[in-house]
Structures are given as C-alpha cells and as structure tokens.
C-alpha cells in the first residue's frame, strides 16, 4: 500500500470512529468487516451472546427478514432497506422505554455492504406528535364540505345534530341525539370500553384521532377519520379529568374513502410483516404501550399470548426455507381466525408471534391459545407434494400492578411459553410466580 493510500485509509478509519451515527461494513453473508464504536454500542443489546461477528445474526430477533432481503436484492448496487425501524425491548436496551433504532443497508458491490444505524427513539416520538397535529389541522382546514361535527357529553353521547351529520353518515336527528358516538362505527370496530378510552386519551393529550371503517345509516361502510377533542378549558379539567363539573367533546367525522388505497399501501409498508401480513414489531410495541397506559388509568383485563412454532428449525432443514415460510403464513392465518377484531396480532421475529388481547383475562386468553393449538395440530400445511404437520406452544401472561412496563409483560409470557415447551410442547402455559427464576438465560436460543 502506497503512502497516499495508507493516509487515505487512516483518514477513513478516523472518520468512521468519530462519525455521529453507527457505521459498519459487512460482507454479503452478514460478516462484519469493520464497525465503529457507536454502531457496536447500538448493536450490543441486540446480540444474544455479545458476539458482533455477523450483522444478520445480531439483529435476527428484531429484523428476521434482513438476510432474506439482502439475498433477494439482485441489483449490482443500491439501497436494500432505508430507515427500517428496529424496536428493542426495554430490558435488552437498558432503558425504561422501548428503544427505536433506524437501520439502512446499502449494497456497494457484490461483496461490500454498508450498514447505517442510529437511535431515533425521540425522533419517532416527536414525529408521532407532529402527525397528530398535522392531521388535526388538515381535518379542520380542508374538505370543509365533507365533514360532520358532533358535540358529545362526558359519556360520549351525542348532544346535538346538524345537516352535516346526515350528509356524511345518513343518520337523522332522531337516531343521533342521545346515542353513543359508537353509532358511527361498525359493531365490531368499537366497544363501550374503547369508546371511553378515546375520551380519556383526548383528556390526556388534547385529542384522539383514528382512521378506519365507519358505518352509515343504511348499513354500508366507508373509510373515515374521526377526531375527538375536549371543548372545556384546560384549567377546568386538564390536570384532573375527574374534577367536578361537566366535560364535553367535539367529534369531527370525515369520509376519506379516496385516501384508503394510499393509506392501506402505507400501512402495509410501515406496519405489516412482509411475510405473514400480520402487524410488525413496531405496531405491537406501540399498541402495548397504549394499552398499558389505558390499564394504568382504568385497570381492566389485559393479556398477552406468546406463540412459537415447535421444532421449526427441523422443518426448515427437512423441507427448505420456502416450506418454512409457508408454515409461518399458515400459522398467521390460524391466529387471525382465532383471536378477535380488537386484538393486535404480530410477528415478533422468526417463528415467534404475539397476540395482545385487551379486555381479556388470563383464563379466556389461555382458552383462545388452546383453540389455536388444536386448530394448528389438526390442519397440516400442504407444500407441493408434502403435507407438513406441526404444532405450536403458547405462554399467557395477564397485566397486573407488579408489571412496570411492556418488556416485563412480554418476559412473563415468554417464560410461560418456555414452560409449555419444557412440558412437552403443543400446549399452553400461564405465567405464575417462580417461572421467571426457572427460565434459563439461553431459553430463547435453546427453543426448537
């Protein structure tokens, strides 16, 4: 190496060392050739054994498809993934809150790849708040001929009626006055508990905004946005939603059916697991944080079910990864058929899945998990000429005061699932005191 090349190489190393973002050069198989200190610091909590020899192995739990994406990228160079969010549980990141990392992977040539890693936890939180503000402003200042404005009392009952309500929803005055605002939702989309939750969230943050299916008077459906905002002065109830005196809210309902296709595309891109179509880790952790906040305001049944395909490595080894993918898609379909419309069903990573069940206690959650086990056991997956029979093990944990954060609830469900595997697999176990101590530190790596 010439003197000039040596100096250029040393300058590059110095740049990598002091760069304010994590940088790593890897090979096509994920082997890490060079990594700067910040990248190593961000990756270390993800590694099961502290070994940072391979990027794909280090992030396998939070980005299980990264190896597949890289292998499937056939261009000679380009961006394989851009700002992919990786959600790191609190216990593993050493934080009290879930840490969000942003990962970009660039292909430089056939054997050189560059990974860029950054901690975007605070940026994601600020972005979420900004999206809510923008949506509120957009709702108010655009489409002014295509909205319904309804006044609600403190219980969420409609206090008045105007022609805009009938124009958007078809409901007349007699049907609206005194009715709960859930009238505008399909029956399975909003129960009484969730309707009150949205009012509490408006009390807490100043508004509550959601988008999804809405119902017209004739029973037909449309894609609508619904914004709820408190109308009382912050000094009256802002610090204490239970203070004396009546509270009230404004509900703004809009028909945004023309945006549904774009919204669905964005939802699939950002919030869905690419293989199964279920929610991804990002959606799961956000939903869990929200449900735990609701539980702290008003405790009610809340359970988590952790599900793992038994002997999944043997399926991959015997039938190939394509067959393994078919098994995971089959399991995802069975979970959607088993759990309810209000539940969040997500792929946590690899062959691990989680169902978040608001309004469901441990016994009912265990019964649902048992139905899933029996349904999977009874229906082999047909892949080509092979009929692949498989089973699943499940662990159930219910929220209680001793659980401090999302990761604590997941750890309990994880420990219960390991107990189900230790008990013979193809069964359901519920968390109970002592399971945490009985669970081996390498249980995740030892599952099969």
C-alpha positions as CSV (number, residue, x, y, z in Angstrom):
1,X,0.0,0.0,0.0
2,X,1.4,3.4,-1.0
3,X,1.9,6.2,1.5
4,X,-1.0,8.1,0.0
5,X,-3.3,5.1,0.2
6,X,-2.2,4.5,3.8
7,X,-3.0,8.0,4.7
8,X,-6.4,7.8,3.0
9,X,-7.2,4.6,4.8
10,X,-6.2,6.0,8.2
11,X,-8.4,9.1,7.5
12,X,-11.3,6.8,6.6
13,X,-10.8,4.9,9.9
14,X,-10.7,8.2,11.8
15,X,-13.9,9.3,10.1
16,X,-15.7,6.0,11.0
17,X,-14.5,6.3,14.6
18,X,-15.9,9.8,15.2
19,X,-19.0,9.6,13.0
20,X,-22.1,10.6,14.9
21,X,-24.0,7.6,13.6
22,X,-23.3,3.9,13.7
23,X,-21.5,2.6,10.6
24,X,-20.5,-1.0,9.7
25,X,-19.1,-2.6,6.6
26,X,-20.3,-6.1,6.1
27,X,-20.0,-8.9,3.5
28,X,-22.9,-10.5,1.6
29,X,-23.3,-13.2,4.3
30,X,-23.5,-10.5,7.0
31,X,-20.0,-10.9,8.3
32,X,-18.9,-7.6,9.9
33,X,-15.6,-6.4,8.4
34,X,-15.4,-3.1,10.2
35,X,-17.6,-1.4,12.7
36,X,-17.3,2.0,14.5
37,X,-17.8,2.3,18.3
38,X,-21.3,3.8,18.2
39,X,-22.6,1.0,15.9
40,X,-21.1,-1.6,18.2
41,X,-22.7,0.1,21.2
42,X,-26.2,0.1,19.5
43,X,-25.8,-3.5,18.3
44,X,-24.6,-5.0,21.6
45,X,-28.0,-5.1,23.4
46,X,-29.4,-7.0,20.3
47,X,-26.8,-9.7,20.4
48,X,-27.8,-12.8,22.3
49,X,-24.2,-13.7,23.3
50,X,-22.4,-10.4,22.9
51,X,-20.8,-11.5,19.7
52,X,-20.8,-8.9,16.9
53,X,-19.2,-11.1,14.2
54,X,-22.3,-11.1,11.9
55,X,-24.9,-8.3,11.5
56,X,-27.7,-10.6,10.4
57,X,-27.2,-12.8,13.5
58,X,-27.1,-9.7,15.8
59,X,-30.4,-8.3,14.5
60,X,-32.2,-11.6,13.9
61,X,-34.7,-11.1,16.7
62,X,-35.7,-7.6,15.6
63,X,-35.2,-7.8,11.8
64,X,-35.6,-11.5,10.9
65,X,-36.0,-10.8,7.2
66,X,-32.8,-8.7,6.7
67,X,-30.8,-11.7,5.5
68,X,-33.5,-12.7,3.1
69,X,-33.9,-9.1,1.8
70,X,-30.1,-8.9,1.2
71,X,-30.0,-12.2,-0.7
72,X,-33.0,-11.2,-2.8
73,X,-31.5,-7.9,-3.8
74,X,-30.2,-8.6,-7.3
75,X,-29.0,-5.2,-8.4
76,X,-25.3,-4.6,-8.6
77,X,-25.6,-1.7,-6.1
78,X,-28.3,0.3,-4.3
79,X,-30.4,0.6,-1.2
80,X,-31.6,-2.7,0.3
81,X,-33.5,-1.0,3.2
82,X,-33.9,2.6,4.1
83,X,-34.5,3.7,7.7
84,X,-36.0,0.4,8.8
85,X,-37.2,0.7,12.4
86,X,-36.0,-1.8,14.9
87,X,-37.8,-1.9,18.3
88,X,-35.5,-3.0,21.1
89,X,-37.3,-4.1,24.3
90,X,-36.5,-2.0,27.5
91,X,-34.7,-4.8,29.4
92,X,-32.4,-5.5,26.5
93,X,-31.6,-1.9,25.7
94,X,-31.1,-0.9,29.4
95,X,-33.8,1.8,29.1
96,X,-37.1,2.2,30.8
97,X,-38.7,2.8,27.5
98,X,-38.6,0.9,24.2
99,X,-35.6,2.0,22.1
100,X,-36.2,2.5,18.4
101,X,-33.2,2.1,16.1
102,X,-33.1,3.1,12.4
103,X,-31.2,0.7,10.1
104,X,-30.3,1.4,6.4
105,X,-28.4,-1.1,4.4
106,X,-26.6,-0.2,1.2
107,X,-25.0,-2.5,-1.4
108,X,-21.8,-1.1,-2.7
109,X,-20.8,-4.0,-4.9
110,X,-21.1,-7.8,-4.9
111,X,-19.1,-8.3,-1.6
112,X,-19.3,-4.9,0.1
113,X,-22.3,-3.6,2.0
114,X,-22.6,-0.6,4.4
115,X,-25.0,-0.6,7.3
116,X,-26.0,2.7,8.9
117,X,-27.5,2.5,12.4
118,X,-28.9,5.4,14.5
119,X,-31.0,5.8,17.7
120,X,-34.2,7.5,16.6
121,X,-36.3,6.9,19.8
122,X,-37.0,10.6,20.5
123,X,-37.4,11.5,16.8
124,X,-40.1,8.8,16.4
125,X,-42.0,10.2,19.4
126,X,-41.8,13.7,18.0
127,X,-42.9,12.5,14.6
128,X,-45.9,10.8,16.0
129,X,-46.9,14.0,17.8
130,X,-46.4,16.1,14.7
131,X,-48.5,13.7,12.6
132,X,-51.4,14.1,15.1
133,X,-51.1,17.9,14.9
134,X,-51.0,17.9,11.1
135,X,-53.9,15.5,10.9
136,X,-56.0,17.8,13.2
137,X,-55.2,20.9,11.2
138,X,-55.8,19.1,7.9
139,X,-59.2,17.9,9.2
140,X,-60.2,21.4,10.2
141,X,-59.0,23.5,7.2
142,X,-59.6,21.1,4.3
143,X,-62.6,19.4,2.9
144,X,-64.9,21.7,4.8
145,X,-67.9,20.5,2.8
146,X,-67.2,16.9,3.7
147,X,-67.3,16.6,7.5
148,X,-69.7,16.1,10.3
149,X,-69.3,18.0,13.6
150,X,-71.0,16.4,16.7
151,X,-71.0,17.6,20.3
152,X,-70.5,14.9,22.9
153,X,-71.2,14.9,26.6
154,X,-68.8,13.5,29.2
155,X,-70.0,9.9,28.5
156,X,-69.6,10.2,24.7
157,X,-73.3,10.7,23.9
158,X,-74.3,12.9,21.0
159,X,-75.8,16.2,22.3
160,X,-76.8,17.9,19.0
161,X,-77.4,17.2,15.3
162,X,-76.7,19.2,12.2
163,X,-77.2,18.6,8.4
164,X,-73.5,17.7,8.0
165,X,-74.1,14.5,10.1
166,X,-76.8,13.3,7.7
167,X,-74.8,14.3,4.7
168,X,-71.8,12.2,5.7
169,X,-73.4,9.3,7.7
170,X,-77.1,9.3,6.6
171,X,-78.3,9.3,10.3
172,X,-81.2,11.6,11.1
173,X,-81.7,13.7,14.2
174,X,-83.8,11.1,16.0
175,X,-81.2,8.4,15.6
176,X,-78.3,10.6,16.7
177,X,-79.5,12.6,19.7
178,X,-78.7,10.8,22.9
179,X,-76.9,7.9,21.1
180,X,-73.3,6.9,21.9
181,X,-70.9,8.0,19.2
182,X,-70.1,4.4,18.6
183,X,-73.2,4.6,16.4
184,X,-70.9,5.8,13.6
185,X,-68.7,2.7,13.9
186,X,-69.4,-0.9,12.7
187,X,-70.4,-3.0,15.8
188,X,-67.1,-5.0,15.9
189,X,-64.9,-1.9,15.5
190,X,-65.6,-0.1,18.7
191,X,-67.0,-1.4,22.0
192,X,-68.0,0.7,25.0
193,X,-64.7,0.3,26.8
194,X,-62.7,1.5,23.8
195,X,-65.1,4.4,23.2
196,X,-64.4,5.7,26.7
197,X,-60.7,5.1,26.2
198,X,-60.7,7.5,23.4
199,X,-62.3,10.2,25.5
200,X,-59.7,9.6,28.2
201,X,-56.9,9.9,25.6
202,X,-58.4,13.2,24.4
203,X,-58.4,14.4,28.1
204,X,-54.8,13.4,28.4
205,X,-53.2,14.7,25.1
206,X,-55.7,17.2,23.8
207,X,-57.2,15.0,21.1
208,X,-57.7,11.4,19.9
209,X,-57.5,10.6,16.2
210,X,-58.2,7.4,14.4
211,X,-58.9,6.2,10.8
212,X,-60.7,3.1,9.7
213,X,-64.1,1.7,8.8
214,X,-67.2,3.7,9.6
215,X,-70.9,2.9,9.3
216,X,-73.7,4.7,7.5
217,X,-77.4,4.6,8.5
218,X,-78.2,2.1,5.7
219,X,-75.5,-0.3,7.0
220,X,-73.0,0.4,4.3
221,X,-69.4,1.2,5.2
222,X,-66.9,3.9,4.3
223,X,-63.3,4.7,5.2
224,X,-63.4,7.7,7.6
225,X,-61.3,9.7,10.1
226,X,-62.6,10.6,13.5
227,X,-61.1,13.3,15.6
228,X,-62.2,13.8,19.3
229,X,-61.1,16.9,21.1
230,X,-62.2,18.2,24.6
231,X,-64.0,21.6,24.5
232,X,-63.6,22.5,28.1
233,X,-60.9,24.9,29.2
234,X,-57.6,23.2,30.2
235,X,-57.8,24.9,33.6
236,X,-61.1,23.3,34.3
237,X,-60.3,19.6,33.9
238,X,-56.9,19.4,32.1
239,X,-55.0,18.4,35.2
240,X,-57.7,16.3,36.7
241,X,-60.2,14.6,34.3
242,X,-62.3,13.5,37.3
243,X,-62.8,17.1,38.6
244,X,-66.3,18.2,39.4
245,X,-68.4,19.7,36.6
246,X,-69.5,18.5,33.2
247,X,-67.0,17.8,30.5
248,X,-67.7,17.9,26.8
249,X,-66.1,17.0,23.5
250,X,-66.2,17.8,19.8
251,X,-66.2,14.9,17.3
252,X,-65.2,15.7,13.7
253,X,-66.1,12.8,11.3
254,X,-64.9,12.8,7.7
255,X,-65.3,10.5,4.7
256,X,-61.8,9.9,3.4
257,X,-62.5,6.9,1.2
258,X,-60.5,8.3,-1.6
259,X,-57.4,8.1,0.6
260,X,-58.0,4.5,1.6
261,X,-55.8,2.9,-1.1
262,X,-52.9,5.1,-0.3
263,X,-53.4,4.6,3.4
264,X,-53.5,0.9,3.1
265,X,-50.3,0.9,1.0
266,X,-48.6,2.9,3.6
267,X,-49.9,0.7,6.4
268,X,-48.7,-2.4,4.7
269,X,-45.3,-0.8,4.1
270,X,-44.7,0.6,7.5
271,X,-46.7,-1.5,9.9
272,X,-47.0,-5.0,8.4
273,X,-44.7,-8.0,8.5
274,X,-43.7,-8.6,4.9
275,X,-44.0,-12.5,5.1
276,X,-47.3,-13.0,7.0
277,X,-49.2,-9.7,6.6
278,X,-49.6,-9.5,10.4
279,X,-48.6,-6.4,12.4
280,X,-44.9,-6.0,12.8
281,X,-42.9,-5.3,16.0
282,X,-43.4,-1.5,15.6
283,X,-47.2,-1.8,15.8
284,X,-47.0,-4.4,18.6
285,X,-44.9,-2.2,20.9
286,X,-46.9,0.9,20.2
287,X,-50.2,-1.0,20.9
288,X,-48.8,-2.4,24.1
289,X,-47.6,1.0,25.3
290,X,-51.1,2.4,24.6
291,X,-52.9,-0.5,26.3
292,X,-50.6,-0.2,29.4
293,X,-51.4,3.5,29.6
294,X,-55.1,2.7,29.5
295,X,-54.7,0.0,32.1
296,X,-52.9,2.4,34.5
297,X,-55.8,4.9,34.1
298,X,-58.5,2.3,34.5
299,X,-57.4,-1.3,35.2
300,X,-59.3,-3.9,33.2
301,X,-58.4,-7.4,31.9
302,X,-55.4,-7.3,29.6
303,X,-53.4,-10.4,28.4
304,X,-50.6,-11.3,26.1
305,X,-50.1,-14.6,24.4
306,X,-46.6,-15.6,23.1
307,X,-46.7,-18.3,20.4
308,X,-43.8,-20.2,19.0
309,X,-43.8,-22.9,16.3
310,X,-42.4,-26.2,17.7
311,X,-39.3,-27.7,16.0
312,X,-39.3,-25.0,13.4
313,X,-35.6,-25.5,12.6
314,X,-36.2,-29.1,11.7
315,X,-39.0,-28.0,9.3
316,X,-36.6,-25.7,7.6
317,X,-33.8,-28.3,7.5
318,X,-36.0,-31.0,6.1
319,X,-38.3,-29.2,3.7
320,X,-36.4,-25.9,3.0
321,X,-37.0,-22.3,3.8
322,X,-39.8,-21.8,1.3
323,X,-41.8,-24.5,3.2
324,X,-40.9,-22.9,6.5
325,X,-42.3,-19.6,5.2
326,X,-45.5,-21.4,4.2
327,X,-45.8,-22.8,7.7
328,X,-45.4,-19.3,9.2
329,X,-48.1,-17.9,6.8
330,X,-50.4,-20.8,7.8
331,X,-49.9,-20.0,11.5
332,X,-50.6,-16.3,10.9
333,X,-53.9,-17.2,9.2
334,X,-54.9,-19.5,12.1
335,X,-54.1,-16.7,14.6
336,X,-56.3,-14.2,12.7
337,X,-59.1,-16.8,12.7
338,X,-58.7,-17.5,16.5
339,X,-58.3,-14.1,18.0
340,X,-60.7,-11.1,17.9
341,X,-61.0,-8.0,15.8
342,X,-59.9,-5.8,18.7
343,X,-56.7,-7.8,19.3
344,X,-53.3,-7.0,17.9
345,X,-51.6,-10.0,16.3
346,X,-48.0,-9.5,15.4
347,X,-44.9,-11.4,14.3
348,X,-42.2,-10.7,16.9
349,X,-39.4,-12.4,14.9
350,X,-38.5,-15.7,13.3
351,X,-41.2,-18.2,14.3
352,X,-42.3,-16.2,17.4
353,X,-45.7,-14.4,17.4
354,X,-47.6,-12.3,20.0
355,X,-51.3,-11.7,20.5
356,X,-52.2,-8.6,22.6
357,X,-55.7,-9.1,24.0
358,X,-57.4,-6.0,25.5
359,X,-60.4,-6.8,27.7
360,X,-59.4,-10.4,28.0
361,X,-58.3,-12.1,31.3
362,X,-55.8,-14.9,31.6
363,X,-58.3,-17.7,31.6
364,X,-60.0,-16.5,28.4
365,X,-56.7,-15.9,26.8
366,X,-55.5,-19.4,27.7
367,X,-58.7,-20.8,26.2
368,X,-58.1,-18.9,22.9
369,X,-54.5,-20.1,22.8
370,X,-55.7,-23.7,23.4
371,X,-58.1,-23.4,20.4
372,X,-55.2,-22.2,18.3
373,X,-53.0,-25.2,19.3
374,X,-55.8,-27.6,18.4
375,X,-56.6,-25.9,15.1
376,X,-52.9,-25.9,14.0
377,X,-52.4,-29.5,15.1
378,X,-55.5,-30.6,13.1
379,X,-54.5,-29.0,9.8
380,X,-51.1,-29.8,8.1
381,X,-49.7,-27.4,5.6
382,X,-49.6,-28.6,2.0
383,X,-46.4,-27.6,0.2
384,X,-46.0,-29.2,-3.1
385,X,-46.2,-33.0,-2.5
386,X,-45.6,-32.7,1.2
387,X,-48.1,-32.4,4.0
388,X,-46.2,-30.7,6.8
389,X,-47.7,-31.3,10.2
390,X,-46.6,-29.0,13.0
391,X,-47.6,-27.8,16.4
392,X,-47.2,-24.6,18.5
393,X,-46.6,-23.8,22.1
394,X,-48.1,-20.8,23.8
395,X,-47.5,-18.8,27.0
396,X,-50.1,-16.5,28.6
397,X,-49.4,-13.5,30.9
398,X,-52.0,-11.1,32.3
399,X,-51.3,-7.5,33.2
400,X,-51.1,-6.6,36.9
401,X,-49.7,-3.8,39.1
402,X,-46.4,-5.6,39.5
403,X,-45.7,-5.3,35.8
404,X,-43.8,-2.0,35.3
405,X,-43.5,-1.8,31.5
406,X,-44.1,-3.6,28.2
407,X,-41.0,-5.7,28.4
408,X,-42.0,-7.1,31.8
409,X,-45.3,-8.4,30.4
410,X,-43.6,-9.9,27.4
411,X,-41.0,-11.6,29.6
412,X,-43.7,-13.2,31.6
413,X,-45.4,-14.5,28.5
414,X,-42.0,-15.7,27.2
415,X,-41.3,-17.5,30.4
416,X,-44.7,-19.2,30.3
417,X,-44.1,-20.2,26.7
418,X,-40.8,-21.8,27.6
419,X,-42.6,-23.7,30.4
420,X,-45.1,-25.0,27.8
421,X,-42.1,-26.2,25.7
422,X,-40.4,-27.8,28.7
423,X,-43.7,-29.5,29.5
424,X,-43.8,-31.3,26.1
425,X,-44.8,-28.7,23.6
426,X,-48.1,-28.4,21.7
427,X,-49.7,-26.9,24.9
428,X,-50.4,-23.7,26.7
429,X,-48.9,-22.5,30.0
430,X,-49.9,-19.5,32.1
431,X,-47.3,-17.4,33.9
432,X,-47.1,-17.8,37.6
433,X,-44.6,-16.7,40.3
434,X,-41.4,-18.7,40.0
435,X,-41.4,-19.2,36.2
436,X,-39.0,-16.2,35.8
437,X,-36.5,-17.8,38.1
438,X,-36.9,-21.2,36.4
439,X,-36.3,-19.9,32.9
440,X,-32.8,-20.4,31.6
441,X,-31.0,-17.3,30.2
442,X,-30.4,-19.2,27.0
443,X,-34.0,-20.4,26.7
444,X,-34.6,-18.3,23.5
445,X,-31.6,-19.8,21.8
446,X,-32.5,-23.3,23.0
447,X,-36.0,-23.4,21.7
448,X,-36.7,-25.8,18.8
